[in-house]
Amino acid sequence: MINNYPQIRDDISKNEVYFGNVDTRLIWTLTGGIHGGKHLTNVTNASRTMMMDLHTLSWDKELLDILEIPHEILPKIMPSSNYFGDTVNILSGTPIGGDLGDQQAALFGQVCFQPGDAKNTYGTGCFMLLNTGTEIIKSNHGLLTTVGYKIGKQDPVYCLEGSIAITGALVQWLRDNIGIIQSSQEIELLAKTVDDNGGVYFVPAFSGLYAPHWHANARGLIIGLTQYANKGHIAKAALEATAYQTFEVFEAMKKDANIDSNLLKVDGGMVRNDLLMQFQADVLEEEVVRPTVIETTALGAAYAAGLEVGFWKSQNELVKNLQMDSTWGPSMDANKRSALLHNWRKAVKRTYN
């Protein structure tokens, strides 16, 4: 915008330009806008711009110079749970106490407060975060390092993150593009019509492969087809693909962080699928836990705000407040699991180039 709109360059010179993420705009508007609105963001969203120093939690001068972005137009970076100002006009006088990015809010909503705690959000794609405590861990296995959250004056908590491009979107593709189901909920019933995947594997590299592979030129495939295969096998292979991809990210996290986790907290729309959750536990050889409130992003933002204003007194109180709905434990034969993962890895390599 600065390069292509001379008016913006002129307005920057007059100190009449602010720039920030969506949270910045919301806080600015809610606290008064042009009539004294606060120009603020928080550490989690600031880290997403690639312009924040993870160590100092401040805008990085070197990066700003490279990108030719003036420091003065950017918002002040605040903790995630913090006083951002009072609202005006709408809910006048209500303090804004919480501001987190999408996946970090889900982490907070799942009360993943201890190093080694991990959550996976199953939506259009999958997004897994692992709490690494106050230590910044640089990934050697295809993951991102990010800020998890910061509560007031406490030290920031960091995370490793792995993003999977296509999970729930694969179910939508089977519904809208192929038509083997009429609604997303039917995928579980269709997959239950067969005992196993019939040797069929579905790698949904529709837009390349994300973490931990990072192969932009990969393309999707369905492999292992025989005359025996039917739409039930394809449905089961589609659900299994989500579990396999989650396994790959979780394994990368364990290697990077050198932890021995035995639990994965899950949320998002796909976790209503009990068949998928059981297969996820089998593939991971971990317990998979679904909370009562599966929209944990909104819950996490509320938790952060509630801590700031004193509605909740401590993080321990939040841990006690979280209610679990269902838990799945691994029950698959080790040899069968090993064979499934072996064939999945072979299928993934077929998608390259």
Sequence and secondary structure as in RCSB ss.txt:
>XXXX:A:sequence
MINNYPQIRDDISKNEVYFGNVDTRLIWTLTGGIHGGKHLTNVTNASRTMMMDLHTLSWDKELLDILEIPHEILP
KIMPSSNYFGDTVNILSGTPIGGDLGDQQAALFGQVCFQPGDAKNTYGTGCFMLLNTGTEIIKSNHGLLTTVGYK
IGKQDPVYCLEGSIAITGALVQWLRDNIGIIQSSQEIELLAKTVDDNGGVYFVPAFSGLYAPHWHANARGLIIGL
TQYANKGHIAKAALEATAYQTFEVFEAMKKDANIDSNLLKVDGGMVRNDLLMQFQADVLEEEVVRPTVIETTALG
AAYAAGLEVGFWKSQNELVKNLQMDSTWGPSMDANKRSALLHNWRKAVKRTYN
>XXXX:A:secstr
 TTT HHHHHHHHTT      HHHHHHHHHTTTTTT   EEEHHHHHTTT EETTTTEE HHHHHHHT  GGGS 
EEE SEEEEEE  SSSTT EEEE   HHHHHHHHTT  STT EEEEESSSEEEEEE TT     SSS EEEEEE 
BTTS  EEEEEEEES SHHHHHHIIIII S SSTTHHHHHHTTSSS TT EEE  TT B TTT BTT   EEE  
 TT  HHHHHHHHHHHHHHHHHHHHHHHHHHHT    EEEEESGGGG HHHHHHHHHHHTSEEEEES   HHHHH
HHHHHHHHHTSS  HHHHHHH  EEEEE   S HHHHHHHHHHHHHHHHHT  
